[in-house]
Structures are given as structure tokens and as C-alpha cells.
Amino acid sequence: MSEPQEPESIRLRIRREAGGLMARLRHGIAAVGDQARQSDMGEWFVRRWHASRGFRIVGYLVAALLAFNLVLWATVTRNLPSADTLLTYQPPLPTMVRGINGEIVYSYARERRVQLRFVDFPKPLINAYLSAEDKTFWTHGGVDYTGLAGAVVDYATKFGSNERARGGSTITQQVAKNILIGNEYSITRKVKEMILARRIEDVLTKQQILELYLNEIPLGRQSFGVQAAARAYFGKDVGDLTLAESAFLAILPKAPEKYGRARFADEAVIRRNWVLDQMVKNGAASQAEAEQAKAQPLAIVPRRVEVYDSAAGYFVEEVRRRLIDKYGEKAEDGPNSIYGGGLWVRTSLDMDLQKGAQNALRAGLMRYQGGRPWTRPIAHIDLDDDKWQGQLAFLNKSITYKDWRVGVVLTRRGSQATIGFVDGKTAPLVGLVDAVKVGDVVAAAPTGGAWALRVIPTVSGGMAAVDPRSGRVLALQGGFDSGLDSFNRATQAERQPGSTIKPFVYATGLDFGMTPASEVVDGQFCVWQGAALGQKCFRNFDMRGAGGTHTMRWGLEQSRNLMTIRIANDTGMENVVKTIDRVGIGKYTPYLSYALGAGDTTVLQLTNAYAALANNGVQYPATTIDFVQDRNGKVIWRADTRRCAGCNMAQWDGKPMPRLAKRGKQVLDPRTAYQVVHMLEGVVTRGTATVLRDLNMPLFGKTGTTTGPTNVWFAGGSQNIVGAVYIGFDQPRSLGGYVQGGTFAAPIFKQFIQETRSRWDTRPFVAPPDVHMVKIDRVSGKRVFEGIATNEPKAGIIWEAFKADAEAKRSTGLEDIAKQRDALLAALRRGASRTTQRSSSSSAGSTSSEPDALPTSASEDVIGTQ
């Protein structure tokens, strides 16, 4: 079939327009020729162009060269980075974390990097790299054309195959590749590399280029630079390397992930020996030295990660979160990112206290777990038989409790099972329960020639410790093991504090005129909540509705809900929630239930609130970081922002010594804070935390048990360390009716103190000015003069703390006897048969008897009568 013919009109139009175009082109060329002829040079050029074939060839070559340069600029050089950036190049460096004593406790690193100066590199190591990579380094201008020609031939030979040609790059070219343009395998990248190498040689000295190279070259095992590689492969610094070890490091740039593996050891030895021969050839080593080095084995240490004390896990993770919020995570987030900025971070982490907190909380969680059976795995994997090791490694789960390990169940037939570990090893697994399935990630411990299933507590908890004199967080334990779960229950879990909130309710009552000896009714208390909700009646924890009238001290020691509610109601819940907010526990609406701990808070917030009590009402922000330095050592952030004018004077100017301003905030009346602490000492002596009493040291604290109970607490401490701890399920549910703060949380805190006993202050709490210590009857709260006040749990007479304007009413034992005698005689005279009622009125008057020495400097004659 013949093709369809175009319409006649279209063909004519195409010819006409094409002819017109050609005519216009000829006209343009003629016009150019006419203009050229108008000048002598133009005439000369035209004559030469028409007369000489060679002239035309040269012209074409020049035009081609110009076109080539234009194309090269457009495709290669136009977007090349400036070599000048290397003058201020800052390589990504890990962030190093130091503890309270300055020791390195952790590093945030995804790559191993250590920066050295050129003078720090040993000469044998430099010579090994130059012999292996670039023997003409000191003489070429950035490109070794002989080596380049060999690379071109090798590329042509291997073109079309999957085999990669040898590079032929100089060290300068490798610097350009590693830092500026990347490792793309293409001719374009090679051209860029060469251009940049020439530019780099104009900007940097040879020593600077070599320093960049030896610090940045990737050498396997996540190591960048020779110092990091020396640590990764030999556990040494570069200054301690032997000649054989230096030669081995010099072979790694060719195949870093190959030569470091055991199965390629023979090839690594051959390549290492070749480097040694090249060193001899270049005069960098003698033949005898080379032969001695060849006789040595590779002696590579097994692949390992940096080992830090796992007890710091929750603390350093909290620091990491705070640094990310402040500086970002990756290099593109800013110059001070935690994974690239090379920061040095000084923290308040006290490893002794951190280990004590970890051990105590773990022991408490295991104590609660008791004989409860295994119920669930750590995680579950849909196993791929060939990739289970990688799947397990990807989960990034570990455990450091005793000799336990995390593994995955690979097979199971009846009571027989096999467990696999992240290092690829497998072993029999015993102690199975029916719920264990293939793919379950579990904890196991060695037993005989097998491994036995272990139960990780399903309950969890958090613990924190703070220095009340500075707000520095000394320890944070956010769960059983940070390798299993990074969620920090000490800072991130918001839980109801229960009765640990009560000291701040009592503090509000003291601020509004009550005293520790004030009598409060421990009776039924109901409030009308409106037509929709009806009447709400509160009750004590022990379910008793009423218990008579007692002192505030007794109510706090015995944690009486009804007394607390009555104090909150009489004082005003608006005032109570203001106190709670002021100490940093939380912002609550003024409902009476919040006086019993119905609001949410965190362990660290509660700890810092108790720190204000221990520090006479002065509170500091709770800080985990003291200060942050950049890679050059400049302090870029500090927790303590106070300035000291005149502290750095070269000479004394004769004026008084400079003094730093106070940093803390007075959140409680110091007298009120001391009164609360003094009452909370009674909680340890005779109240709900008597489990701590046999420690025989000055301690204050309060237990807490929420409804359910879903959480159990203890908070308290000494003058120099204050802490709090809770245990509960992550998804709140009942712990069991037998669980209370005094029986589970307080023993955890006791173990914490026992493991760190030497760190605790054994001096008694010191009362602030305007606090008078008065002897009172412990039960009635009335002031007495006879007898001796003691710290015995059931002492009849105790010392009580009063503000100067609110002491206890005076009363003596003799006066009470006289009142009873007079009442009895009056009844006998009247012949009354009714029961004699005790007089409750207090008598006035003075006495000549002197009280025992008071534990305060206040004299007795300043104590007035109320």
C-alpha cells in the first residue's frame, strides 16, 4: 500500500519557508563578510580563511577547544565546590559526655573519628600510606599523570564488565573525593576530582593535605581516620603502632571492609607485605625492618564497640534528648549537632549513685515479680532463616542484668528449643513455657551446657536523685534496663503521686497559721459536688471513717487522708495548688482530690520539690548538664549563668572579695520548709516509712500509695541527696492490695542508701532563723517542761519546731494532776454520781523549771505564750 500524499499546499509552504530561511542565512553571512572586509584584519582573516586549508583547520580546532571548555564548564566545573572551604573544614565529630568528676562516661557517635594534627602522626605510618597510595605525593601538583595513564588503560580493559577499575588517584584527589564531591563511580567524577586536586594544591600545604587525608580516610569498622582505625583494629593509639600494624592500616583504603575480616587474612598479609616492600624501595624502611615486620601476624582484635558502663544508659539518653532539642541531631542541623559537632558535655552524673539507683530499682522490681510466670517476649520477629542474626541486631535490644542475654527462639519442638544470639552463636534453650514461640525475643541465662529462659519484670518504675543545694541531677533510672527500653520513667512518665503530695498541703497549712501541734479532726468529710455528681465523701487509706482529733504531725506521720482534706479545705485549695505549682510539681485545678495526689507529675519533678524542702525552701532548676563546650573548647552553654564581676582581676584592687549572686529561688518559707522536714523525719521514725529507721541517720521522707493501688512511692532523703522512686505498670492497673509505698517503694530507697552509704550526710537538719525548738507532748501537742525529749519512736516528749510567733500552749504534768484532783473533789462534795469529765482548758502562768538544752540557739525566755 502506497503512503498517503501530502497536500500540495503544505509542500509548497515548506519549500517556500525553507528557501526563505536559507536566503536569510546567506544574507547574514554576506553581511558579516561585508563588515569584516571593512577592516584590514577582517580582510586578512577572510583571505587567509579562503586561501589556506591549514588556517581553517587551526580555526576549527580553536573553535572546538572553546566549545569543549564551554561544555566542560557547564557540565563539570560550574558547580564545583571551592577548594577554599578546606581551610575552614570541620569534620563531623562525636559528642563526648563526661560525668560529675570529669571522666568520660559515654559518646554519641555513629562513626569512629578522632582528629589529630600532622605532628601527631608517626613517620612510619605516613611513609606506609605514601608508599601504598601516592609515592610522588611530595613532588606532584595534585595529579600523577603516569598513574592516571595506567588507570585509563585499566578502565579501557575492564570496560563493560562489572569489575571496578583501579583509581589512579593521588592523595590530594582522594581528599577531594572524600570531603568535597563524594565517591560516585564515573568519568565525570574523576574529572572533577582532578580539577579540584589542582585547586587544593594551590590553597593548602602538603602537610595540611596529608593531615586531612589521614584524619578523614574511611578504613572500615565505622572508622574514619588512622587514629580511630588504630583503636578499632589494634586497640592502640597511632603512636604505639608497630611497622607491621602501620603497613596493615595502609592497605585498608583499597578495600576497608575486606581486609579487616578473618576470612581474608591471607590476602591482607600479602597486601601488607607488598606495602612493606614498597617502603623498602622508597627508602622509608630497611630490608631488615621489613622482613621482621613480615614475620609478624596481623594480630587484629575482634570487632567491638566502645564499652561504657551500661548503668548510665537512662541518664545519657535524657542528656541526648535535651541536646537534640537545643542543637539538633545531624550536621545539617547546625555546627553543634550532637552527632557531628564534636561537643564536650559536662554532666552531673554521679556513677556511684547511678549504679546504686539501678541496682536498688532492679531489686525492687524483681522482688515484686517474685515467682510470677513468663507471660510475654521482649519482641517478636518473623524469622528469615538466612537473616535472623541481622534481624536480631536491627532490634538493638540488650540486657546487662547479671549474666543474662537477649536472644531469639530459632526452633521449638515440644520442650526442645534453640536460641540464637546477636553474635551468631546458638545454644539449647530450656525452662520453656507453653507461650514461648519461634521468633520470640527473650532473655536467657547460662545453665550447664544450655541457656534457661528468664522472666523480665512486667512491672516497671523510675527513680531520681538530686543535690538539693544546686539542683544537679545525680542519678536517673528509668526502668529495668535501658538496653530493653529507652523510655525514661523518671522524666517522661506522668503518674499520680498519691500521699507524697501531702507535705505540700501541710506546708500550706503552716503558712496560714497552723503549727505541727495544731489539732485536726480525723473524721468523716463530705462535699457537695452539685446535682449531677452528688455528695463526695473522703476516707482514709485504711477505710476507717473517723479517728478522733490529732496533731498535724501525727496526721502526716500516719498519712491520714481525712486530716489532709480538712487542712486543705480550711486553708483553701486555691492556696494549696499555688504551693504545689510553686515547687514545680504541676498545675492543678483547686479540687480537693488533688490534695491526696490525684494529679499527674514525674519522678524528677517530685524529687526537685522535696529538694526545696531539704534546702530550707530554696529550689534550683533540676539540671542534668552543667555546661557544653564546642569542639574548640569554648563554653557555648552553661546551667549556672551567674556572672562574677572582678573574679578574674590580675591584681587585688583592695575591695571586698567578689561574691556570686544567689541562684536559687525561694519557693517556700524557710521556716515552713524546716517544719515539714522535721515532721517528715517522724514518718521515718514512727510513721509509714519505718523500714528506713534502722539506717540510723537523719532522713526525712514520705510514702505514697495511689488508688488501686496503681503506683507506690517514696520521696525524701538527707541534706545533700534527695530522691524519689515509684513502681507501677506502664499501662496502669492494680499492683495488688498488699502493695504499699512503705512495703515496696521505701525498701528500694533503703537499698539505694545502703549501696551508697558513704555519700550521705549524717549531720542533722539545721533549723533556719526564727524557728524555736520546743518540748511538747507528742500525743496532745501541748508544751511540757518536765521530762526529757528523745527521738525514740514512742517517746512521750519530743522536740517540735515552731515559728517564733506560734508556739505550743503551755502545759505541765503537775497542772493536769491538780485539775483532775479539783474536779474529783468538787464532784464528791456535790455527791454527783456522773462520770467526771476532764477539763480541756489550758492553764496560764509561768514555771521556774528550766527545760533541757534546746537544739537551737534560741533562748527559753523569748518563747511566748499562745
Secondary structure as UniProt FT lines:
FT   HELIX           8..37
FT   HELIX           40..51
FT   HELIX           53..72
FT   HELIX           73..77
FT   TURN            78..79
FT   HELIX           83..88
FT   STRAND          95..98
FT   TURN            100..101
FT   STRAND          104..108
FT   STRAND          112..113
FT   HELIX           118..120
FT   HELIX           123..133
FT   TURN            135..139
FT   HELIX           145..158
FT   TURN            159..160
FT   HELIX           171..175
FT   HELIX           176..181
FT   HELIX           187..203
FT   HELIX           206..216
FT   TURN            221..222
FT   STRAND          223..224
FT   HELIX           226..234
FT   HELIX           238..240
FT   HELIX           243..251
FT   TURN            252..254
FT   HELIX           256..259
FT   HELIX           262..264
FT   HELIX           265..281
FT   TURN            282..283
FT   HELIX           287..294
FT   HELIX           310..312
FT   HELIX           313..327
FT   HELIX           331..333
FT   TURN            335..336
FT   TURN            338..340
FT   STRAND          344..347
FT   HELIX           351..369
FT   TURN            370..371
FT   STRAND          379..380
FT   TURN            385..387
FT   HELIX           388..395
FT   TURN            402..403
FT   STRAND          405..413
FT   TURN            414..415
FT   STRAND          416..421
FT   TURN            422..423
FT   STRAND          426..430
FT   TURN            434..435
FT   TURN            438..439
FT   STRAND          440..447
FT   TURN            448..449
FT   STRAND          450..454
FT   STRAND          460..466
FT   TURN            468..470
FT   STRAND          472..477
FT   TURN            482..484
FT   TURN            489..492
FT   HELIX           498..501
FT   HELIX           502..511
FT   TURN            512..513
FT   TURN            516..517
FT   STRAND          519..521
FT   STRAND          525..528
FT   TURN            531..533
FT   STRAND          535..538
FT   TURN            541..542
FT   STRAND          549..551
FT   HELIX           552..557
FT   TURN            558..559
FT   HELIX           561..571
FT   HELIX           573..582
FT   TURN            583..584
FT   HELIX           592..596
FT   HELIX           603..614
FT   TURN            615..617
FT   STRAND          618..619
FT   STRAND          625..629
FT   TURN            631..632
FT   STRAND          635..638
FT   TURN            645..648
FT   STRAND          665..666
FT   HELIX           670..686
FT   TURN            688..689
FT   HELIX           690..695
FT   STRAND          700..705
FT   TURN            708..709
FT   STRAND          712..717
FT   STRAND          722..728
FT   TURN            737..738
FT   HELIX           741..745
FT   HELIX           746..755
FT   HELIX           757..759
FT   TURN            769..770
FT   STRAND          771..777
FT   TURN            778..780
FT   TURN            793..794
FT   STRAND          797..803
FT   TURN            804..805
FT   HELIX           813..830
FT   HELIX           860..862
//
